[in-house]
Amino acid sequence: MSWLLLTLYGAMTLVLAGNLAFLMARRRRPGGAFSGRLSILVPARNEEANLARLLRTVLAQQGVNFEVVIHDDASEDGTARVVSETGDPRVRLFRGQGPPPGWVGKVHALYQASRQASGDLFLFLDADTAFTDPDALARMTSRYAAFPAHSVLTALPHFRGGAAVLVSLVPYGLLTNLPLPFSERWGGRWVTALNGQCWMIGRDDYLAHEPHLHHPGEVLEDVRIGQYLAGRGIRPKFADLRGELEVWMYRSLGDAWRGFRKNSYLLLGGRPVPFALFFGLFTLTFVAAPFWSVGWLAWAMGTKLASDRFCRFPLWVSLAAPATFVLWVVLLLDSAWSHWRGHVEWKGRGVAARTNRRVG
């Protein structure tokens, strides 16, 4: 058992150290030049508060020719009013009646938005994101332009908002499990990732492969789309965009719990056998071993502290790591049980794992 734990913690530490060095080195590289038109595509369902913040920061951007295409996914709040109050011709709103059978709401909204976009470059943003300063978008497009042709820019943003005790495990899981340098250079389609909160792709590459159309019913659409594009030679490139983009994921612990409930089971395989395997490894590594040994506890908290410091979470979040790990064990069980029973909802709609199938 000790050898297993030593292997797991050792691998996580190496991956974490390599990823942090990789992201910091990439941030120091010079950018490229982008002179075309950018389309910012945003899915919105009951996003009145988030969308107001995002549009305020988007319309302050300088040095980029852009449009904003928002697909209102049958919202029941003031989402449409917030958009109309901008009075800016660069912002266009399209009202939908909800996704058709076989589609997840976000995937359908982004696919519909892509049908209306006119830019040379597509930037997909969640409504709960926001730019940090008026030059942030120019820096992002410059980073994209520095990548080789047929690349997808995706990001590690600055996580803000409530429920940091749970949200902090999102970047921690990425930074300790996915070796980004290997993934980009040699990893196959199954050793890659894409952050659906923010990703940028050339118009021609998107229209050639239409990833949303090919993954209409995926709750984990960003993971599947990243794998799909990588399998077609369009590999996601991760960048450190903490200085350009903020993500206000959840306002409270309850919101975060409901949000993670819909996809945590799917992240661990989405089927009983792989879920049981990954759940057992997680529980052993982050709950059982630290409970019995101060050394394993220090190692678990040390890697969490390094990730949290890099991602700018407050110190108290790192000190609360043992509670975070226990909460995630309970959350994983809740997610699995909810999916098994078919009782998973998000924004008033049922959510369930669906089989990949092209629609249309």
C-alpha positions in Angstrom: 0.0 0.0 0.0 2.8 2.4 0.8 4.4 1.8 -2.6 1.0 2.6 -4.3 0.7 5.8 -2.3 4.3 6.8 -3.0 3.7 6.2 -6.7 0.5 8.2 -6.7 1.8 11.2 -4.7 5.1 11.1 -6.6 3.4 11.2 -10.0 1.1 14.0 -8.9 4.0 16.1 -7.6 6.0 15.7 -10.8 3.0 16.5 -13.0 2.2 19.6 -10.8 5.7 20.9 -10.8 6.1 20.3 -14.6 2.8 22.0 -15.3 3.5 25.1 -13.2 6.9 25.5 -14.8 5.4 25.0 -18.3 2.6 27.6 -17.8 5.0 30.2 -16.4 7.5 29.7 -19.2 4.7 30.0 -21.8 3.5 33.2 -20.3 6.9 34.8 -20.9 6.9 33.9 -24.6 6.3 36.8 -27.0 2.8 36.9 -28.6 1.8 37.1 -32.2 -0.2 39.6 -34.3 -3.9 39.2 -34.9 -5.6 41.7 -37.3 -8.8 39.9 -38.2 -12.3 40.0 -36.6 -13.1 38.1 -33.5 -16.5 36.6 -32.6 -17.2 36.1 -28.9 -19.9 33.5 -28.5 -21.8 33.2 -25.2 -24.5 30.7 -24.1 -27.0 32.3 -21.7 -29.7 30.7 -19.6 -30.9 32.8 -16.7 -27.6 34.7 -16.6 -28.9 38.2 -15.8 -26.3 39.0 -13.1 -23.3 37.2 -14.7 -24.0 38.6 -18.2 -24.1 42.2 -16.9 -20.7 41.8 -15.5 -19.3 40.1 -18.6 -20.7 42.6 -21.1 -19.4 45.5 -19.0 -15.8 44.2 -19.3 -16.2 43.0 -22.9 -17.3 46.4 -24.2 -14.4 48.1 -22.5 -11.9 46.0 -24.5 -9.4 47.9 -26.8 -7.3 47.0 -29.8 -9.5 44.1 -31.1 -12.2 44.2 -33.8 -14.9 42.1 -32.2 -18.6 41.2 -32.1 -20.5 39.4 -29.3 -23.1 36.8 -30.2 -25.3 35.7 -27.4 -27.8 32.8 -27.6 -30.5 33.2 -25.0 -31.5 29.6 -24.1 -35.1 30.2 -23.1 -34.2 32.4 -20.1 -36.8 33.2 -17.5 -35.1 36.2 -16.0 -33.8 39.6 -17.3 -31.1 38.1 -19.6 -32.5 39.7 -22.7 -33.0 43.1 -21.0 -29.4 43.2 -19.9 -28.3 42.7 -23.4 -30.6 45.3 -24.9 -29.6 47.9 -22.3 -26.0 47.9 -23.7 -27.2 49.7 -26.8 -24.1 48.5 -28.5 -24.4 47.3 -32.1 -21.5 44.9 -31.6 -23.7 42.9 -29.3 -26.3 40.6 -30.9 -28.8 38.5 -29.1 -30.7 35.5 -30.5 -33.6 34.1 -28.6 -34.0 30.3 -28.4 -36.9 28.1 -27.2 -34.6 25.5 -25.5 -32.6 22.6 -26.9 -34.3 20.1 -29.2 -34.3 16.4 -28.2 -30.9 14.9 -28.0 -29.1 18.2 -27.3 -27.8 19.7 -24.0 -28.7 23.4 -23.6 -25.2 24.8 -23.6 -24.0 22.8 -26.6 -27.1 23.8 -28.6 -26.8 27.4 -27.7 -23.1 27.6 -28.8 -23.8 25.7 -32.0 -26.6 28.2 -32.8 -24.3 31.1 -31.9 -21.7 29.8 -34.3 -24.2 29.9 -37.1 -24.5 33.6 -36.6 -20.9 34.5 -36.1 -19.0 36.4 -38.7 -15.5 36.6 -37.3 -12.2 35.0 -38.5 -11.7 33.7 -34.9 -14.2 32.3 -32.5 -13.9 32.8 -28.7 -16.3 30.6 -26.7 -16.9 32.1 -23.2 -19.2 31.1 -20.4 -21.5 33.9 -19.1 -19.8 33.8 -15.7 -16.5 35.0 -17.0 -15.1 38.6 -17.1 -12.0 40.3 -18.4 -9.6 41.8 -16.0 -8.7 45.0 -17.8 -9.3 46.8 -21.2 -6.2 45.2 -22.9 -7.0 41.6 -21.8 -8.7 40.5 -25.0 -5.8 41.9 -27.1 -3.3 39.9 -25.1 -5.4 36.7 -25.5 -5.6 37.1 -29.3 -1.9 37.8 -29.3 -1.3 34.5 -27.4 -3.4 32.6 -29.8 -1.6 34.1 -32.8 1.7 32.8 -31.5 0.6 29.2 -31.7 1.0 27.1 -34.8 -1.8 26.8 -37.3 -4.7 24.5 -36.4 -4.4 25.1 -32.6 -7.1 25.7 -29.9 -6.2 28.2 -27.2 -7.7 27.2 -23.8 -7.1 28.6 -20.4 -6.4 28.4 -16.8 -8.3 31.5 -15.6 -8.5 33.2 -12.2 -11.2 31.5 -10.3 -13.4 34.0 -8.2 -16.7 33.9 -6.5 -18.1 31.7 -3.8 -17.5 28.1 -2.7 -13.7 28.2 -3.1 -13.5 25.2 -0.8 -14.9 23.1 -3.7 -14.0 25.2 -6.7 -10.3 25.0 -5.9 -10.3 21.3 -6.7 -11.0 22.2 -10.4 -7.6 23.6 -11.2 -6.0 21.2 -8.6 -7.3 18.2 -10.5 -6.1 19.6 -13.8 -2.6 20.6 -12.6 -1.9 17.3 -10.8 -3.4 14.9 -13.3 -2.8 16.2 -16.9 0.8 16.6 -17.9 0.3 19.6 -20.2 3.7 19.5 -22.0 3.2 15.8 -22.8 -0.4 16.3 -23.8 0.4 19.0 -26.3 3.4 17.3 -27.9 2.8 13.6 -27.8 -0.5 12.8 -26.1 -3.2 11.1 -28.0 -6.8 12.1 -28.1 -7.4 10.6 -24.7 -4.5 12.6 -23.0 -5.8 16.1 -23.6 -8.3 18.6 -22.2 -10.2 21.7 -23.0 -11.6 24.2 -20.5 -15.2 25.0 -21.7 -15.2 28.2 -19.8 -12.8 29.7 -22.4 -11.5 28.4 -25.7 -10.5 30.0 -28.9 -10.4 28.4 -32.4 -10.1 29.6 -36.0 -13.3 29.9 -37.9 -12.2 27.6 -40.7 -11.1 24.9 -38.2 -14.4 25.1 -36.3 -16.6 24.9 -39.4 -14.5 22.1 -40.9 -15.2 19.9 -37.8 -18.3 21.4 -36.1 -17.5 19.9 -32.7 -20.8 21.0 -31.1 -22.8 19.3 -33.8 -20.9 16.1 -33.3 -21.3 16.1 -29.5 -24.9 17.4 -29.0 -25.9 15.5 -25.9 -22.6 15.7 -23.9 -22.8 17.1 -20.4 -19.0 17.1 -20.4 -18.9 18.8 -23.8 -15.6 20.5 -23.3 -13.7 17.3 -22.4 -15.2 15.5 -25.4 -14.7 18.4 -27.8 -11.0 18.6 -26.7 -10.5 14.9 -27.4 -12.5 15.2 -30.7 -10.4 18.1 -32.0 -7.1 16.5 -30.9 -8.0 13.4 -32.8 -8.3 15.5 -35.9 -4.9 17.3 -35.4 -6.3 20.4 -33.8 -4.6 20.2 -30.4 -5.7 22.3 -27.4 -2.9 24.6 -26.1 -3.2 25.6 -22.5 -2.2 29.2 -21.4 -2.0 30.9 -18.1 -4.8 33.6 -18.4 -5.1 34.4 -14.8 -4.1 38.0 -15.6 -6.7 38.3 -18.4 -9.8 36.3 -17.4 -11.8 35.7 -14.3 -14.5 33.1 -13.8 -17.1 33.6 -11.1 -18.4 30.0 -11.1 -20.8 29.9 -8.1 -22.2 32.3 -5.6 -22.6 29.8 -2.8 -21.7 26.3 -1.6 -25.2 25.1 -2.5 -24.9 26.4 -6.1 -21.5 24.7 -6.4 -22.8 21.4 -5.0 -25.6 21.3 -7.5 -23.3 22.3 -10.3 -20.7 19.7 -9.6 -23.3 17.1 -8.9 -24.3 17.1 -12.6 -20.8 16.2 -13.9 -18.6 14.7 -11.1 -19.8 11.2 -11.8 -19.2 11.7 -15.5 -15.6 13.0 -14.8 -14.9 9.7 -13.1 -16.0 7.5 -16.0 -19.7 7.9 -16.0 -20.2 4.1 -15.5 -20.2 2.0 -12.3 -17.0 0.1 -12.8 -14.6 3.0 -13.7 -16.3 5.2 -11.2 -15.7 2.7 -8.4 -12.1 2.4 -9.4 -11.4 6.2 -9.5 -13.5 6.8 -6.4 -11.5 4.2 -4.5 -8.2 5.8 -5.6 -9.3 9.3 -4.7 -10.6 8.2 -1.2 -7.5 6.2 -0.5 -5.1 9.0 -1.6 -6.9 12.1 -0.1 -8.9 10.8 2.9 -7.9 7.4 4.2 -4.1 7.8 3.9 -3.9 11.3 5.3 -6.2 10.2 8.2 -3.7 7.5 9.2 -0.4 9.2 8.5 0.8 12.8 9.1 3.3 12.3 6.3 0.6 11.6 3.7 -1.5 14.4 5.1 1.4 16.8 4.7 2.0 15.6 1.1 -1.7 16.0 0.1 -1.9 19.5 1.7 1.5 20.5 0.2 0.4 19.8 -3.4 -2.9 21.5 -2.7 -1.1 24.5 -1.3 1.1 24.8 -4.3 -1.8 24.7 -6.7 -3.8 27.1 -4.6 -1.0 29.6 -4.4 -0.5 29.5 -8.2 -4.3 30.0 -8.7 -4.4 32.8 -6.2 -6.9 31.2 -3.7 -6.8 32.5 -0.2 -4.6 30.7 2.3 -7.6 29.5 4.3 -8.7 27.5 1.3 -5.4 25.5 1.5 -5.7 25.1 5.2 -9.2 23.7 4.7 -7.9 21.0 2.3 -8.8 18.0 4.5 -12.4 19.2 4.7 -12.3 19.8 0.9 -11.3 16.2 0.2 -14.0 14.8 2.5 -16.6 17.0 0.9 -15.6 15.8 -2.5 -15.9 12.2 -1.5 -19.5 12.9 -0.3 -20.2 14.9 -3.5 -18.9 12.1 -5.7 -21.3 9.7 -4.0 -24.2 12.1 -4.3 -23.4 12.7 -8.0 -23.2 8.9 -8.7 -26.4 8.2 -6.8 -28.2 11.1 -8.5 -27.2 9.9 -12.0 -28.1 6.3 -11.2 -31.6 7.4 -10.2 -31.9 9.9 -13.1 -32.5 12.7 -10.7 -29.9 15.3 -11.9 -31.1 18.8 -12.7 -29.4 22.1 -13.7 -31.2 25.3 -14.3 -34.5 23.7 -14.2 -33.7 20.9 -16.7 -32.9 17.3 -16.3 -29.3 16.3 -17.0 -28.2 12.8 -17.8 -25.3 11.1 -19.6 -26.1 10.7 -23.3 -24.6 8.6 -26.0 -22.5 10.6 -28.5 -24.5 11.0 -31.7 -24.5 13.6 -34.4 -27.8 15.3 -34.8 -28.9 16.7 -38.2 
